[in-house]
Amino acid sequence: MENISNYTTIDYIPVDYGKLSIAQTPPDILVVQANNAKEVIKITPTGELYWNGRLVETDTDFKAAMLDLAEHFKKRWF
């Protein structure tokens, strides 16, 4: 039988959490990427909406982005 007396102490060094850095930029709320890692949709913490890498700034931009999205779904599901 193996002598386990050598294994009775644990060398433990507590983690100093004060030295950990915390990300200063909040993560995006939503990011959808295509298979080739191309960004399709992104919503940032400040509420900005990106479609295919472009910032959607007007109602017309938003409508065009949603119609484009609908066309992509139609091609895949119908």
N, C-alpha and C positions, 0 to 999 in steps of 0.2 A: 504494500500500500504506500502511496506517495505521501511524503511529509508535507502537510499543508500549513505548517506554522509560519513559513515564509510569506504566505498570502493573507495574513491576518491584518496587515496595515494597508491603508490606501494612500497613495500619494495624490492628494487632491489640492488643486490650486483654484480658488474661487475666481469666477469671471468678474472682471472689473467692467461693469456696464457703463461707467462714465467715459470709457475710451471708445465706445461704439459710436459710429457716426450714423445719423438719421438722415434719410433723404430729405432734401429741402424742397424738392418739387413733388407735389402730389401726383399720384398716378392718374392716367386717363380714366374716365368713367367707363368708356366702352371703346374697344378697338377691334375691328373685324378686318382680317387680312385674307387675301386670296392665296392659293396654293404656292405661288411664287413669292410669298411674303410681301406682296404689294398691298399697301394700305387701301382699304375700300371705304370704310366708315370709321370716323373717330369723333368722340365727344370728349372734350376736355373738361377739367374741373371748373373752368370759368364759363362753361356753357357753349363754347364754340363748337360748331359742327363742321366736319370736313368730309367731303365726298370725293373719292379718288384723288386725295391729296390736295384738293382745293377747298379753301374756306368758303362755306355757304353763308352769304351775307344778306341776301334779300329773299323775299317771298318767291320771286321768280326763280332764283337759284335753288331754293328748297324744292319747289314744285318740279323743276327739271331733274333734280337728284332723285326724287321719289319715283318719277316716271321711269327713269333709267333703271332704278332698282327693281321696279315692277317688271320691266322687260327681261331683266336677268332671271327673275323668278319664273316667268312664263316659259322661258327657254329651257329651264331645268325641270320644271314640274309638269308642263303640258305638252 
